[in-house]
Amino acid sequence: MPNATSLAHLPSATERTLPVELVVMDMAGTTVSDDGLVLASFDAAATSVSLPETGPEREDARRYVLDTMGQSKIEVFRALFGDEDRAQAANSAFEAAYDARIDSGVTAIAGAADAITRLRDAGTKVILTTGFSPATQERILDTLGWKNIADAYLAPGDAGRGRPFPDLVLTAALRAQVSDMTAVTIVGDTSNDIDSGRRAGASVLVGVLTGAHSEDQLRAANPTHVLPSVADLPALLLH
């Protein structure tokens, strides 16, 4: 498994022109573990809009959901089902199924809270982002007791478009009033997180191995670093 020096030939935090002013962190799979709730909730949503429960259509849809982890869920359903009414119905069923399991199925990634606290104590702003709706994001934060752990919280509806578009990262940078986009680091468990950060102009693109995408999938998106966990981030950024 790679460590914080797995891409040591790339610029370190101390070698960049600007210090890190903002870290934009994904939630599910990066700072939060949900024990497969996304796929289980998708299955409930797909069944609710009459997608066959077995067979190639269901398997293709499940594969698409896995490939697009990190993206806005309503956009995923629009791509899958085409019809807006069906996509909205599936999204509502997904949120209901996910929300019903949050209390028992969502926990913090080991070391995530400490990493966030250490970064903020060092003067770096931290903003948590998600592909879920604002309501689902708030439920997760309430369950974890994280309402005050970060500087701000963003969902696709707060920014315009979800990942892999740059909107969430750019909105976070505006909220944090960074001096330059090269002072921004993004952290996520999917290739969509990496793509979003690159499109926004972030200089440090960190993939973590605690979520949906494998190391090969993350490396295919050309991150600057791949870490075992967000818990390893302070060692990379703070010197």
C-alpha positions in Angstrom: 0.0 0.0 0.0 1.4 3.4 -0.9 2.4 6.0 1.7 2.9 9.7 1.8 6.1 9.4 -0.1 4.7 7.2 -2.9 4.9 10.2 -5.3 7.9 11.8 -3.8 9.2 13.1 -7.1 6.3 15.5 -7.3 6.4 19.0 -5.6 5.9 18.9 -1.8 3.9 21.4 0.2 7.1 23.3 1.1 8.3 23.4 -2.6 5.3 25.2 -3.9 5.3 29.0 -4.4 2.3 29.4 -2.1 1.4 27.7 1.1 -1.7 25.6 1.3 -4.6 28.0 2.3 -7.5 25.7 1.7 -8.1 21.9 1.7 -11.3 20.8 0.0 -12.3 17.4 1.3 -14.9 14.9 0.0 -17.1 13.3 2.6 -18.3 9.7 1.8 -15.3 7.5 1.3 -12.8 10.1 2.2 -13.7 11.5 5.7 -16.8 9.4 6.2 -17.4 5.6 5.9 -20.9 4.5 5.0 -20.3 0.7 4.7 -21.7 0.4 1.2 -24.9 2.4 1.8 -24.6 4.2 -1.5 -25.0 1.0 -3.6 -27.6 -0.4 -1.3 -29.6 2.9 -1.5 -29.2 2.9 -5.3 -30.7 -0.6 -5.5 -33.7 0.6 -3.5 -34.0 3.6 -5.8 -33.7 1.6 -9.0 -36.3 -0.9 -7.8 -38.7 2.0 -7.0 -38.6 3.2 -10.7 -39.0 -0.3 -12.1 -35.5 -1.1 -13.1 -35.3 -4.9 -13.3 -33.9 -6.3 -10.1 -31.6 -8.8 -11.9 -30.0 -9.0 -15.3 -27.7 -6.9 -17.5 -29.7 -3.7 -17.2 -29.4 -3.7 -13.4 -25.7 -4.7 -13.5 -24.8 -2.0 -16.1 -26.6 0.6 -13.9 -24.7 -0.6 -10.8 -21.4 -0.4 -12.6 -22.2 3.1 -13.8 -23.0 4.2 -10.2 -19.6 2.8 -9.1 -17.8 4.5 -11.9 -19.5 7.9 -11.2 -19.0 7.8 -7.4 -18.5 11.4 -6.2 -20.7 12.9 -8.8 -24.0 14.6 -8.0 -26.6 11.9 -7.4 -29.4 13.6 -9.4 -27.0 13.9 -12.4 -26.2 10.2 -12.1 -29.9 9.3 -12.2 -30.5 11.7 -15.1 -27.8 9.9 -17.1 -29.2 6.5 -16.2 -32.9 7.1 -16.8 -33.1 10.0 -19.2 -36.6 11.0 -18.2 -36.6 13.8 -15.7 -39.6 12.6 -13.7 -38.1 9.1 -13.4 -34.7 10.6 -12.4 -36.3 12.8 -9.7 -38.3 9.8 -8.4 -35.2 7.7 -8.2 -33.3 10.5 -6.5 -36.0 10.9 -3.9 -36.1 7.2 -3.2 -32.3 7.1 -3.0 -32.2 9.9 -0.4 -34.9 8.3 1.6 -33.1 4.9 1.7 -29.8 6.5 2.5 -31.1 8.8 5.2 -32.9 5.9 6.9 -29.6 4.2 7.4 -27.4 7.1 8.3 -27.7 6.7 12.1 -26.5 3.1 12.1 -24.4 3.0 8.9 -22.3 6.1 8.9 -19.0 6.6 10.9 -16.0 8.8 10.6 -12.9 7.5 8.8 -10.3 6.8 11.5 -8.1 9.8 12.0 -10.3 12.1 9.8 -11.5 14.4 12.6 -8.0 14.7 13.9 -6.6 15.5 10.5 -9.2 18.3 9.9 -8.5 19.7 13.4 -4.7 19.7 12.9 -5.0 21.5 9.5 -7.3 24.1 10.9 -5.1 24.6 14.0 -2.2 25.3 11.6 -4.2 28.0 9.9 -5.4 26.1 6.9 -9.1 26.3 6.0 -11.0 23.1 5.5 -14.3 22.8 3.5 -16.2 19.5 3.3 -18.0 18.7 0.0 -20.4 16.0 -1.1 -22.4 14.7 -4.1 -25.4 14.2 -1.9 -28.2 16.8 -1.4 -27.7 19.5 1.3 -30.3 17.8 3.4 -28.5 14.4 3.4 -25.2 16.1 4.0 -26.6 17.9 7.1 -28.0 14.6 8.4 -24.5 13.0 8.1 -22.9 16.0 9.9 -25.5 15.8 12.7 -25.0 12.1 13.2 -21.2 12.5 13.4 -21.4 15.7 15.5 -19.4 17.5 12.8 -21.5 20.7 12.4 -18.5 22.8 13.6 -15.5 20.7 12.5 -14.9 22.5 9.2 -15.0 26.0 8.0 -17.8 25.4 5.6 -19.9 22.6 3.9 -20.9 22.4 0.3 -23.2 20.3 -1.8 -23.8 20.5 -5.6 -26.8 22.7 -5.1 -24.6 25.3 -3.4 -22.2 25.5 -6.4 -24.1 24.8 -9.6 -22.8 21.5 -10.9 -21.3 18.6 -9.1 -18.1 16.7 -9.8 -16.2 16.2 -12.1 -17.0 19.9 -12.9 -14.9 22.4 -11.0 -17.8 24.3 -9.4 -17.6 22.8 -5.9 -13.8 23.5 -5.6 -14.2 27.0 -7.1 -17.1 27.8 -4.8 -15.0 26.6 -1.8 -12.1 28.8 -2.9 -14.4 31.8 -3.1 -15.9 31.1 0.3 -12.3 30.7 1.8 -11.1 33.8 -0.1 -7.9 32.1 -1.2 -5.2 34.3 -2.8 -4.7 31.9 -5.7 -6.0 28.5 -6.8 -2.6 27.0 -6.6 -3.0 27.4 -2.8 -5.8 24.9 -2.9 -5.5 21.1 -2.1 -8.3 18.7 -2.9 -8.7 15.3 -1.3 -11.1 12.5 -2.4 -11.6 8.8 -2.9 -12.6 8.9 -6.6 -11.3 9.9 -9.9 -14.1 12.4 -10.1 -12.7 14.2 -7.1 -9.2 14.4 -8.8 -10.7 15.6 -12.1 -12.8 18.3 -10.3 -9.7 19.6 -8.5 -7.6 19.7 -11.7 -10.3 21.5 -13.7 -10.5 24.1 -10.9 -6.7 24.7 -10.9 -5.8 23.2 -7.5 -2.1 22.4 -7.3 -2.3 19.3 -5.0 -4.6 16.5 -6.0 -4.8 13.8 -3.3 -6.5 10.4 -3.8 -7.2 8.3 -0.7 -7.7 4.5 -0.6 -10.6 4.4 1.9 -13.5 4.7 -0.6 -15.1 3.8 -3.9 -12.2 3.7 -6.4 -9.2 1.5 -6.4 -5.6 2.7 -6.5 -5.4 2.0 -10.3 -8.6 4.1 -10.9 -7.2 6.9 -8.8 -3.8 6.8 -10.5 -5.5 6.9 -13.9 -6.8 10.3 -13.0 -3.2 11.5 -12.5 -3.3 12.7 -8.8 -0.2 14.4 -7.4 -0.4 12.0 -4.4 -2.1 8.8 -3.4 -2.4 8.2 0.4 -3.7 5.3 2.4 -6.1 7.6 4.3 -7.0 11.3 4.9 -5.4 10.7 8.3 -2.0 10.9 6.5 -2.7 14.3 5.0 -1.2 16.5 7.8 2.1 14.7 7.4 2.1 15.7 3.7 1.0 19.3 4.0 2.3 20.5 7.4 6.0 20.9 7.8 
